[in-house]
Amino acid sequence: MSAQFGTLQPNGEVVEKPPVSYSTIGNCPYVIFDPIHYRDDGSCKCNDPEETIMVEWGYTWDEELGRWGG
């Protein structure tokens, strides 16, 4: 099973993004429901200090742990 995501365009058209499996989302420590947060191999970007979505959502990088923290 997987979650299907899409972007609603101003003209009402939905542009679908690649689906993300529920198990992939469930393996993310923060259960991020955005397909750009996941790599092609199914891993999440919680260990990537360059992951901008985490900053947008108010997370801070924990240098000691090497991952994003709440």
C-alpha positions in Angstrom: 0.0 0.0 0.0 1.1 3.5 -0.7 0.1 7.1 -0.3 -0.5 9.1 -3.4 0.4 12.8 -3.4 -0.4 15.6 -5.9 -0.3 19.3 -6.4 -3.5 21.2 -7.3 -2.8 23.6 -10.1 -4.7 27.0 -10.4 -6.7 25.6 -13.3 -8.0 22.7 -11.1 -5.7 20.1 -12.6 -3.9 17.7 -10.2 -0.3 16.9 -11.0 0.5 13.6 -9.3 3.8 13.0 -7.5 5.3 9.6 -7.2 3.6 7.4 -4.5 5.4 6.7 -1.2 4.8 3.4 0.5 3.3 3.5 4.0 6.2 1.5 5.3 8.6 4.1 4.0 6.7 6.9 5.7 6.4 4.8 8.9 10.2 4.3 9.0 10.8 8.1 9.2 11.3 9.2 12.8 9.0 12.1 12.2 6.5 10.4 9.8 6.8 13.2 7.3 3.9 13.1 4.8 5.7 14.8 1.8 7.2 12.8 -1.0 10.2 15.2 -1.4 11.4 14.1 2.0 12.2 10.6 0.7 15.1 9.4 -1.4 14.7 7.0 -4.4 15.9 4.2 -2.2 13.0 4.8 0.3 15.1 6.3 3.0 14.1 9.6 4.6 16.2 12.7 4.7 16.1 13.1 8.5 19.9 12.6 8.5 20.5 15.2 5.8 21.4 18.7 7.2 20.5 20.2 3.8 16.9 19.0 3.9 15.0 22.3 3.6 11.6 21.0 4.4 12.7 20.3 8.0 13.7 24.0 8.5 10.3 25.1 7.0 8.5 23.0 9.5 10.5 24.3 12.5 13.0 21.5 13.1 16.6 22.2 14.0 19.7 20.3 13.1 21.2 18.4 16.1 24.9 18.2 15.2 25.7 15.8 18.1 23.0 13.3 17.0 23.5 13.9 13.3 19.8 14.4 12.6 17.0 16.8 12.8 15.3 17.3 16.2 12.0 18.8 17.3 
